Amino acid sequence: MSIKNILQKDNFTRDDIIALLGADNPTDIELIRNKAEQILLDKCGLKVFYRGLIEFSNTCVCDCHYCGIRKSNHTVKRFTLSKEEIVSAAKWCADSGYGSVVLQSGERSDPAFVDFAEDVIRQIKSATVSQSLPQGVGITLSIGEQSLQTYERFFKAGAHRYLLRIETSSPKLFDSIHSSTQNLERRITAIKNLKQASFQAGTGVMIGLPGQSAENLADDILRFKELDVDMIGMGPYIPHKDTPMSIHTEYFNINKDKIFQTSLLMIAVCRLVLKDVNIASTTALQAIRDDGREMGLRYGANVMMPQVTPVNVRRDYLLYEGKPCLDESSEELRKGLDLRIRSLGRQVALNEWGDSKHARTAEKPRHGGVFCGT
Ligand code: 5AD
C-alpha cells in the first residue's frame, strides 16, 4: 500500500507503522509530516508547553552503557544542587510564565534521596503559588525506577507527572545496552506502578541504537499504546566518549542524517497512532541539528523542555556529547525559543500546566482532581 493510502486510515497496523517509519523520499516524508501536524492541531491545538528542565543531581546507581553520567564513569564530577538552588530555579520558571518544571537526576532510591526529593517537591509547590498559578507549577519527575510506595509519596507531595523511558521495547536490545542489574520487565512494571500511584506517565525510547530495526521502532510505538501513556519523550541516541558504547561513534557519524530523519518520523508516527498525547521535542534532536527542536515541533511535538539548570553545573550533566545550550542563561534561551516557536505559527502557552489531552479525556481523572490554569 502507498504511504498516501496508509495515511487515509485512522487505525494503523504494525505493517503500516513499519512502512511509515521507512519512508525515504521527500514527497512521502512531507505527506507524513503534514498529516501528523494536522492531527496535532486538531487534537491538541497550536499551543507549545514549556517545562523548565532542572537537572538537580548527576549521582547515579545505574551503569547504562550509553549514558555519560553512568556510575562507572569516574571522570564525571558529581554534584547535587541544594534545595534552595532547585527551588530558586523552579521559582524563576513560575515567574517567567513556564507553567511546569521537570526535575531530573541520576537514579537513586536510598531513603536520603527519596526524603530529599519529596521535600523539594513540597517546597517548590508552596514557593510557586501565585495568582497566575493558583496551585503552583506543575511538577514532572524524571528520577528513575522507584517503588510504588515512593511514587505514592512523591504524588502526595505534589508532583503529578513522571517520565520513565523504556529505552527500547525489545528485551534483547534492552539487555545489550544495560547492565545485568536492569531489565525491561521491571521498567514496565514501574510505569504501571506510576499509573497506579495516580501519576500521568510518560515514556520513550532512543532512536538509532546500533542493532535497532524499523520493526523494533514500530513495536516501541505499539508498546506506548498498550501502556496507555500520556506523554512521550524520544530522541536520537548520541555516543558519549566515556561509555562502553563509544565504540559505535563511527556508526553514528556515518548514519547521523538518517537517524535524525528517523527520529522526526518517530515523532510524526507517534502523533498519528497515539493522537492526543503530549510529545516532547527533545534536546538530543538539537544536538544533531541546530534547528532540531523546531523540526520536532513541525513533525507533531507540542512540548519543549528549556534548560534552567544553573549554568555552573550544566557541563557535569552530559548524558551525550554535543549537548547544546550549555552556556546561555535561562533568560537568553527562553527568548530564542519564544521567537522560534512563533515563527512556526505556533503559540507559547503561559502559566499553564499543559497536561496532555489524553490524560484529561481519560475516563477516570488521574491528576488528583484539579487542573490548573487551563
Ligand atoms: N544519547 C541519547 N539519549 C540518552 N539518554 C541517556 N544517554 C543518552 C545518549 N547517550 C537518555 C535516555 C534516558 C534519558 C534521561 O536520557 O533515554 O532515559
Residues whose N, C-alpha, C, O or C-beta is under 5 A from the ligand:
A	BS01	5AD	Y66 C67 G68 R165 M206 P236 Y237 I238 P239 H240 A284 L319 Y320
